[in-house]
Amino acid sequence: MERIGKYEIRNKLGEGATSTVYLAHDPFAGRDVAIKVIFPEVLKDREKGKLYRHLLLNEASLAGKLMHPHIVQIFDAVIDGGQSYIVMEYAPGGTLEQFCSPQNLLPFNRMVEMIFKCTRALEYANRLGITHRDIKPANILLAQAGNTGDIKISDFGAAIMTGGDQMTTQVSGVGSPAYMSPQQVRDLPLNHQTDIYSLGVVMYQLLTGRLPFSATNNYSMIYQITSLDPPPPSTFRTDIPPHLDAIVARAMQKDLDARYATWEEFSHDLAQSFRNKQLSAQAQEVPDSQKFETLRSLPFFADFSDVQIWEVVRFSTWDDAAAGTVVMKDGEPGEFFCFLIEGELCVTKRGHTLNMLAPGDCFGEMAIINRNSRVRGADVVAQTQSYLVTIRADALRHASEACRMHFYQSFLEVISTRLHQANARLAAI
């Protein structure tokens, strides 16, 4: 069996100008991986060898550092004169390039979902001092085949990284001209807003099946990027909602002051777009972007990281409850707890009202916390049409340690607040 280091080669996935990518198996970790093997002659090239080595070292330096559900993990890296390669997470669904042609465009809601996840992943990287600099469909992978499942951003070789008092050198000539911001093609100092521009170009292409600028050479492309405004996406596809035109336009503004200043602004507008009736009608269920934004807005999750919020999105369920629905029943096993997102719930005990729950309230957690008696202590009934997030006890038990810790910390704050309110009511009697 052919090997690269400890990795068993299964088959070749693809080949580019500087490397070959293989599907391999890591027998020690028991998982499939993708291995990018750099051609030895590339690193020895007189003109570009130094640049390629810089990019390789850049990517290798991120091994074990970027831990986010929508970023490809780097597991291992070997750089030497004989053989140099990067071992990374395997994403079998291919790249977003497959959805960049007019005959194979994604539904609007699915496209918005993908771009939203990219904004959150790149915001996470930015908080670690990393600007990608080469955002394009070829560097956005699908975790599974088809247009379902998660996306994962890859290839941080061109990234600018800052940390403490150090900053990597901003190497010129890196990136794909069609996706570069005006600042990048002019070789100006860059920050995260260059990635915002590039992701705007990706969104434009996923909406229309074409790039915002078309040119026969790089000089013409650079002129258009720096001097011309692209036609709105709806020029080429009349069913595109106006608000998606507006999001793309703002992301692709040439002037930094007019472009989205933060990833949060970009992701907020994407999440808000699901309020549009056209996108809502396409969505079969609540999109992950809306779930993320909803949880992020709740005080309960204030201290959770984005990565932990995404974890909760994965193991929670989201459902409607009609007026009169008994959400929890006194004396039954407490196998789950809930958050009220919309509507009003009434907590009763033997016909007596104990409390009214409003949006944002957590309830049912006492049966999860109490080891001695995991049964409900009251009924919870929907007074109006309500919308609930449910988390099962076994899902919480299998969550990451950091996620569980934040849940229990927030539970303590909820209980403390309730005790304070109960004392205030008793004092008023």
Backbone torsions as a table, in degrees:
resi	resn	phi	psi	omega
1	MET	NA	132.1	179.8
2	GLU	-72.1	140.9	-178.6
3	ARG	-133.3	154.4	165.9
4	ILE	-124.5	108.4	-172.1
5	GLY	61.0	-129.5	179.3
6	LYS	-87.0	-2.9	-171.0
7	TYR	-91.9	132.4	179.9
8	GLU	-87.7	118.8	-177.1
9	ILE	-76.2	129.9	178.7
10	ARG	-98.3	-53.2	177.9
11	ASN	-167.5	167.5	179.6
12	LYS	-85.3	132.1	179.6
13	LEU	-93.4	-31.9	-178.1
14	GLY	177.6	168.6	-179.0
15	GLU	-143.0	137.4	178.1
16	GLY	-123.0	-165.4	-176.9
17	ALA	-70.5	-26.2	-174.2
18	THR	-119.1	-10.8	-173.4
19	SER	-158.1	165.4	170.6
20	THR	-119.4	139.0	179.7
21	VAL	-109.9	128.6	-179.1
22	TYR	-116.4	148.4	165.4
23	LEU	-86.5	128.0	-178.3
24	ALA	-137.1	171.2	178.7
25	HIS	-123.0	132.7	175.5
26	ASP	-94.6	103.5	-175.1
27	PRO	-68.7	-23.4	-179.4
28	PHE	-78.1	-43.4	179.1
29	ALA	-86.9	-13.3	179.2
30	GLY	67.3	42.5	-178.2
31	ARG	-145.3	154.8	172.6
32	ASP	-80.5	145.5	179.9
33	VAL	-137.4	163.4	171.4
34	ALA	-107.0	134.6	-179.6
35	ILE	-119.9	120.7	175.8
36	LYS	-96.2	111.8	-178.0
37	VAL	-102.0	120.7	-177.7
38	ILE	-81.5	134.7	176.3
39	PHE	-64.0	128.1	-177.8
40	PRO	-56.5	-36.4	-177.5
41	GLU	-67.4	-23.6	179.8
42	VAL	-63.8	-45.6	-178.0
43	LEU	-72.7	-16.1	178.9
44	LYS	-95.6	-4.5	-179.0
45	ASP	-58.7	131.0	-176.0
46	ARG	-64.1	-39.4	-174.7
47	GLU	-83.2	-46.5	-171.6
48	LYS	-115.6	2.6	-178.3
49	GLY	-58.5	-41.1	179.8
50	LYS	-64.2	-40.6	178.5
51	LEU	-63.3	-47.4	-178.1
52	TYR	-64.3	-36.7	177.2
53	ARG	-64.9	-40.1	177.5
54	HIS	-60.3	-45.3	-179.0
55	LEU	-64.3	-40.1	179.9
56	LEU	-65.6	-44.9	178.2
57	LEU	-64.5	-37.0	178.3
58	ASN	-58.1	-50.3	-178.0
59	GLU	-68.2	-40.7	-179.4
60	ALA	-62.9	-32.4	-177.6
61	SER	-66.6	-14.9	-177.5
62	LEU	-92.0	2.3	179.6
63	ALA	-55.0	122.0	178.2
64	GLY	76.7	5.2	-175.2
65	LYS	-102.2	-40.4	-177.6
66	LEU	-91.9	92.5	-177.0
67	MET	-105.8	88.2	-177.9
68	HIS	-143.3	141.7	-176.1
69	PRO	-63.2	-16.6	-178.2
70	HIS	-116.1	25.6	173.1
71	ILE	-130.4	131.7	178.0
72	VAL	-63.0	127.4	179.6
73	GLN	-79.4	140.1	172.0
74	ILE	-97.5	118.4	-176.7
75	PHE	-91.6	-35.6	-171.1
76	ASP	-158.3	158.1	177.4
77	ALA	-153.3	138.2	176.2
78	VAL	-131.3	125.3	179.3
79	ILE	-131.3	110.1	175.3
80	ASP	-152.2	178.2	-175.8
81	GLY	-66.5	-30.5	-177.2
82	GLY	-80.2	-51.9	-177.7
83	GLN	-149.7	130.4	179.7
84	SER	-124.0	132.1	-179.1
85	TYR	-155.7	159.0	176.4
86	ILE	-118.9	131.1	177.9
87	VAL	-105.6	125.2	-174.0
88	MET	-137.7	169.9	177.0
89	GLU	-59.8	138.3	179.5
90	TYR	-91.4	125.0	177.3
91	ALA	-117.9	102.3	-169.6
92	PRO	-75.6	-5.1	-173.7
93	GLY	-84.0	-0.8	-178.1
94	GLY	82.2	-166.1	-177.0
95	THR	-107.7	172.0	178.0
96	LEU	-73.9	-4.6	177.0
97	GLU	-57.2	-30.6	-178.1
98	GLN	-65.9	-16.1	-178.5
99	PHE	-109.0	20.6	-177.1
100	CYS	-107.0	16.7	176.7
101	SER	-114.0	147.1	-175.9
102	PRO	-56.4	-27.7	-177.5
103	GLN	-85.9	-3.0	-177.3
104	ASN	-141.0	46.7	-179.6
105	LEU	-80.9	151.6	179.5
106	LEU	-80.5	155.0	167.9
107	PRO	-59.2	148.7	-176.6
108	PHE	-54.6	-45.7	-175.4
109	ASN	-64.0	-36.9	178.9
110	ARG	-69.8	-40.4	178.7
111	MET	-63.5	-44.7	179.0
112	VAL	-61.6	-39.7	178.8
113	GLU	-59.7	-44.2	-179.7
114	MET	-64.7	-46.0	-179.0
115	ILE	-65.2	-38.2	177.3
116	PHE	-58.5	-46.3	-179.2
117	LYS	-64.3	-34.8	175.1
118	CYS	-62.9	-42.1	-179.3
119	THR	-62.6	-39.4	-178.6
120	ARG	-70.9	-38.4	178.7
121	ALA	-66.1	-41.4	-178.9
122	LEU	-73.7	-29.0	173.6
123	GLU	-66.1	-40.0	176.6
124	TYR	-61.0	-46.8	178.9
125	ALA	-62.9	-38.8	-179.2
126	ASN	-64.0	-37.2	178.1
127	ARG	-66.5	-21.9	174.8
128	LEU	-90.7	5.9	178.0
129	GLY	83.1	26.2	-175.6
130	ILE	-118.5	125.0	172.2
131	THR	-111.6	124.6	-170.0
132	HIS	-67.2	-52.2	177.0
133	ARG	75.9	-0.8	178.4
134	ASP	-143.5	47.7	178.2
135	ILE	-75.5	122.8	178.5
136	LYS	-161.3	164.0	-177.8
137	PRO	-56.2	-33.3	-178.8
138	ALA	-67.3	-18.7	-179.5
139	ASN	-104.7	13.9	174.8
140	ILE	-119.6	113.3	-173.0
141	LEU	-102.9	159.2	175.1
142	LEU	-104.3	133.0	-176.9
143	ALA	-69.2	-19.3	177.3
144	GLN	-149.8	163.1	-176.7
145	ALA	-66.4	151.7	-179.1
146	GLY	91.5	-173.8	-178.4
147	ASN	-99.9	20.2	175.7
148	THR	-105.5	173.5	177.4
149	GLY	84.6	179.4	-174.1
150	ASP	-84.6	161.5	172.2
151	ILE	-103.0	158.6	178.0
152	LYS	-142.3	124.6	179.5
153	ILE	-81.9	135.5	-176.9
154	SER	-126.0	178.0	171.7
155	ASP	58.9	75.5	176.2
156	PHE	-94.0	20.9	-178.2
157	GLY	-61.8	-32.1	-178.0
158	ALA	-88.8	4.2	-171.9
159	ALA	-66.1	149.1	167.6
160	ILE	-96.5	130.8	-178.2
161	MET	-124.7	128.9	175.4
162	THR	-117.4	147.2	178.8
163	GLY	-165.1	118.2	-176.2
164	GLY	63.8	-124.5	-179.8
165	ASP	-98.2	6.3	-176.4
166	GLN	-108.1	149.8	176.1
167	MET	-146.0	135.6	177.8
168	THR	-68.1	151.3	178.5
169	THR	-66.2	136.5	177.9
170	GLN	-82.0	99.0	-176.7
171	VAL	-77.4	132.7	179.1
172	SER	-79.7	162.3	174.6
173	GLY	75.2	19.2	-179.6
174	VAL	-110.1	137.3	179.2
175	GLY	116.7	175.5	-180.0
176	SER	-108.2	116.2	-172.0
177	PRO	-50.0	-39.8	-176.8
178	ALA	-62.2	-23.0	-176.7
179	TYR	-108.1	0.6	-176.8
180	MET	-76.6	146.2	174.3
181	SER	-75.1	161.5	175.1
182	PRO	-55.1	-36.0	179.6
183	GLN	-67.6	-36.4	-178.0
184	GLN	-72.1	-41.6	-179.5
185	VAL	-69.6	-23.1	176.8
186	ARG	-87.8	-0.7	179.6
187	ASP	61.1	39.7	176.9
188	LEU	-89.4	163.0	174.3
189	PRO	-57.1	139.5	-173.2
190	LEU	-118.8	154.3	169.3
191	ASN	-137.6	-163.7	-175.8
192	HIS	-61.0	-19.6	-177.9
193	GLN	-68.5	-18.9	174.2
194	THR	-69.5	-37.1	176.2
195	ASP	-68.2	-34.8	177.2
196	ILE	-61.1	-45.0	177.4
197	TYR	-59.5	-49.8	-177.1
198	SER	-60.6	-39.6	178.2
199	LEU	-68.6	-31.0	173.0
200	GLY	-61.8	-39.5	176.9
201	VAL	-64.5	-42.3	177.6
202	VAL	-60.4	-44.2	179.1
203	MET	-61.4	-42.9	177.5
204	TYR	-57.2	-46.4	-177.2
205	GLN	-68.2	-38.6	178.3
206	LEU	-68.6	-28.5	178.2
207	LEU	-76.6	-37.5	-169.4
208	THR	-112.9	-20.2	-174.7
209	GLY	80.8	14.2	178.9
210	ARG	-148.6	158.3	176.9
211	LEU	-78.8	154.1	-180.0
212	PRO	-65.4	-28.4	178.3
213	PHE	-126.8	139.6	179.6
214	SER	-123.5	129.3	-177.5
215	ALA	-150.1	154.8	-179.5
216	THR	-88.8	-13.2	178.5
217	ASN	-149.8	165.5	-176.1
218	ASN	-65.0	-33.5	-178.9
219	TYR	-64.6	-43.1	177.3
220	SER	-65.7	-39.2	178.6
221	MET	-62.3	-44.4	-179.6
222	ILE	-63.0	-40.4	178.3
223	TYR	-60.8	-45.9	-178.6
224	GLN	-64.4	-43.2	-178.8
225	ILE	-61.3	-39.3	-175.0
226	THR	-87.4	-19.8	-169.9
227	SER	-123.2	-22.9	-173.4
228	LEU	-114.5	154.0	172.8
229	ASP	-99.1	132.6	179.7
230	PRO	-73.2	153.6	174.0
231	PRO	-65.2	147.1	178.3
232	PRO	-57.9	148.1	178.4
233	PRO	-53.0	-34.5	-178.6
234	SER	-65.5	-12.7	174.4
235	THR	-61.0	-33.6	-175.2
236	PHE	-103.6	-7.2	-177.9
237	ARG	-154.5	98.9	-168.3
238	THR	-68.8	-15.5	-179.2
239	ASP	-86.2	1.5	178.7
240	ILE	-70.3	125.3	-179.8
241	PRO	-62.5	144.5	-178.6
242	PRO	-55.7	-34.8	-177.1
243	HIS	-68.4	-26.6	175.5
244	LEU	-73.1	-37.5	171.3
245	ASP	-55.0	-44.7	-175.9
246	ALA	-66.7	-39.5	179.6
247	ILE	-63.8	-46.0	178.9
248	VAL	-61.5	-44.3	-178.2
249	ALA	-60.7	-42.1	-178.8
250	ARG	-70.4	-39.4	179.0
251	ALA	-64.1	-30.0	-175.0
252	MET	-101.8	16.5	177.0
253	GLN	-61.5	137.5	179.6
254	LYS	-70.9	-38.6	-179.3
255	ASP	-79.8	126.2	-179.0
256	LEU	-60.2	-33.5	-179.3
257	ASP	-68.3	-24.9	-179.8
258	ALA	-92.4	-22.4	179.3
259	ARG	-74.4	161.2	173.5
260	TYR	-52.2	129.4	-179.1
261	ALA	-81.7	-27.7	-177.2
262	THR	-136.7	158.2	174.2
263	TRP	-65.3	-31.7	-179.9
264	GLU	-62.1	-39.9	178.2
265	GLU	-63.5	-43.5	179.7
266	PHE	-62.2	-50.5	-177.3
267	SER	-66.9	-33.8	178.1
268	HIS	-61.8	-45.6	-179.8
269	ASP	-64.8	-36.3	177.0
270	LEU	-65.0	-44.4	179.1
271	ALA	-63.4	-40.4	179.5
272	GLN	-64.9	-25.4	-176.9
273	SER	-63.3	-21.8	179.3
274	PHE	-72.7	-10.0	173.1
275	ARG	-74.8	-16.2	176.4
276	ASN	-65.6	133.7	-174.7
277	LYS	-60.8	-35.9	-177.5
278	GLN	-64.6	-43.4	179.0
279	LEU	-73.3	-36.8	179.7
280	SER	-62.1	-36.9	-179.3
281	ALA	-67.9	-32.4	179.1
282	GLN	-72.3	-35.2	-173.8
283	ALA	-72.2	125.0	178.9
284	GLN	-79.5	-24.0	178.5
285	GLU	-147.8	177.7	-179.2
286	VAL	-63.9	123.8	-179.6
287	PRO	-67.9	151.0	-179.6
288	ASP	-57.9	-35.5	-179.7
289	SER	-61.2	-41.4	179.1
290	GLN	-69.2	-38.4	176.8
291	LYS	-61.1	-46.0	-179.6
292	PHE	-59.7	-49.5	-178.0
293	GLU	-63.1	-37.7	179.9
294	THR	-64.1	-49.5	180.0
295	LEU	-64.3	-41.0	-179.7
296	ARG	-60.7	-29.9	-177.8
297	SER	-81.1	-13.9	-178.0
298	LEU	-80.3	133.2	178.1
299	PRO	-54.4	-32.3	-179.0
300	PHE	-55.6	-35.6	-174.0
301	PHE	-100.1	16.5	-175.2
302	ALA	-58.0	-36.5	-176.1
303	ASP	-95.0	1.8	177.7
304	PHE	-77.4	142.1	173.6
305	SER	-77.3	166.2	177.0
306	ASP	-59.1	-40.5	-179.6
307	VAL	-61.2	-40.5	178.9
308	GLN	-70.5	-34.9	175.8
309	ILE	-62.2	-44.1	178.1
310	TRP	-61.2	-35.8	178.1
311	GLU	-61.8	-43.0	179.1
312	VAL	-66.1	-39.0	176.8
313	VAL	-55.6	-40.5	-176.4
314	ARG	-66.6	-41.1	-172.1
315	PHE	-103.1	7.1	177.4
316	SER	-98.0	159.8	173.8
317	THR	-120.5	149.8	-173.2
318	TRP	-126.9	121.5	-173.6
319	ASP	-143.7	156.2	171.8
320	ASP	-88.8	152.7	173.4
321	ALA	-134.0	120.9	-180.0
322	ALA	-71.0	157.5	176.7
323	ALA	-56.1	134.0	-178.9
324	GLY	94.9	-9.4	179.6
325	THR	-68.1	131.9	174.1
326	VAL	-86.2	105.8	-176.1
327	VAL	-77.6	-40.7	176.4
328	MET	-137.4	144.8	-176.2
329	LYS	-121.7	134.7	179.9
330	ASP	-54.5	129.5	176.2
331	GLY	91.0	-13.3	179.7
332	GLU	-80.2	159.0	177.8
333	PRO	-60.6	139.8	179.5
334	GLY	-95.8	86.9	-175.5
335	GLU	-100.1	0.6	-179.5
336	PHE	-156.7	163.2	171.4
337	PHE	-133.5	167.3	-170.1
338	CYS	-138.3	163.6	167.5
339	PHE	-123.7	135.9	175.8
340	LEU	-89.0	123.3	-179.4
341	ILE	-98.3	-43.5	178.2
342	GLU	-140.4	149.8	175.9
343	GLY	101.2	-161.8	-177.3
344	GLU	-144.2	134.5	178.8
345	LEU	-121.9	150.0	178.5
346	CYS	-116.6	131.1	177.6
347	VAL	-101.1	121.8	-176.7
348	THR	-130.2	156.7	176.0
349	LYS	-138.8	113.2	-178.5
350	ARG	52.1	43.8	175.8
351	GLY	86.4	-8.3	179.8
352	HIS	-98.1	132.6	179.4
353	THR	-74.7	125.2	178.3
354	LEU	-99.0	-34.4	-174.5
355	ASN	-166.3	156.1	171.5
356	MET	-114.6	131.1	-178.2
357	LEU	-100.9	138.4	-178.5
358	ALA	-117.6	165.5	178.9
359	PRO	-51.6	133.7	-177.9
360	GLY	102.0	-17.4	-177.7
361	ASP	-73.6	143.4	173.3
362	CYS	-101.0	139.9	178.4
363	PHE	-150.5	154.6	179.6
364	GLY	90.0	0.7	-174.5
365	GLU	-76.5	-20.7	-176.8
366	MET	-63.8	-35.1	178.3
367	ALA	-69.4	-22.3	177.6
368	ILE	-81.0	-40.5	-175.8
369	ILE	-74.6	-40.2	-173.9
370	ASN	-75.1	108.6	-178.2
371	ARG	-72.1	-27.3	-174.8
372	ASN	-80.9	-30.3	-176.3
373	SER	-144.6	92.4	-178.4
374	ARG	-93.9	58.8	175.7
375	VAL	-127.9	157.9	179.5
376	ARG	-70.2	143.1	179.1
377	GLY	-104.9	3.0	-178.9
378	ALA	-166.2	166.8	173.0
379	ASP	-89.8	145.6	172.1
380	VAL	-125.5	119.2	-173.9
381	VAL	-124.5	135.4	177.5
382	ALA	-72.0	124.8	177.6
383	GLN	-88.0	-26.7	178.6
384	THR	-135.6	174.0	170.5
385	GLN	-56.7	125.4	-173.2
386	SER	-129.8	160.0	-179.8
387	TYR	-127.6	126.4	-169.3
388	LEU	-126.5	147.2	168.7
389	VAL	-108.2	125.5	-177.2
390	THR	-115.0	134.8	177.3
391	ILE	-126.3	121.7	-178.7
392	ARG	-80.1	150.4	-177.8
393	ALA	-61.3	-39.8	-178.7
394	ASP	-69.1	-31.5	176.7
395	ALA	-65.9	-40.8	178.6
396	LEU	-65.9	-38.5	179.8
397	ARG	-63.6	-29.1	-178.3
398	HIS	-97.1	4.2	177.4
399	ALA	-72.1	166.8	178.5
400	SER	-62.9	155.7	-178.4
401	GLU	-59.5	-41.4	-179.8
402	ALA	-64.9	-39.5	179.1
403	CYS	-65.2	-45.9	178.4
404	ARG	-60.5	-42.1	-179.3
405	MET	-58.6	-44.5	-179.9
406	HIS	-66.7	-34.9	175.7
407	PHE	-61.5	-48.4	-176.9
408	TYR	-67.3	-34.7	175.1
409	GLN	-63.0	-43.2	-179.9
410	SER	-69.8	-34.6	174.6
411	PHE	-58.5	-43.1	179.9
412	LEU	-61.2	-40.3	178.7
413	GLU	-65.5	-39.6	178.0
414	VAL	-62.2	-47.2	-179.0
415	ILE	-64.1	-41.6	178.8
416	SER	-60.6	-42.2	179.5
417	THR	-64.3	-41.6	179.7
418	ARG	-64.5	-41.9	178.4
419	LEU	-62.9	-40.6	178.3
420	HIS	-62.0	-43.4	-179.9
421	GLN	-67.1	-37.3	179.2
422	ALA	-66.3	-40.6	177.9
423	ASN	-64.2	-38.2	178.8
424	ALA	-64.4	-39.5	178.6
425	ARG	-67.0	-40.6	180.0
426	LEU	-65.2	-37.9	-179.6
427	ALA	-66.4	-26.9	-177.2
428	ALA	-83.1	-11.8	-179.1
429	ILE	-73.3	NA	NA
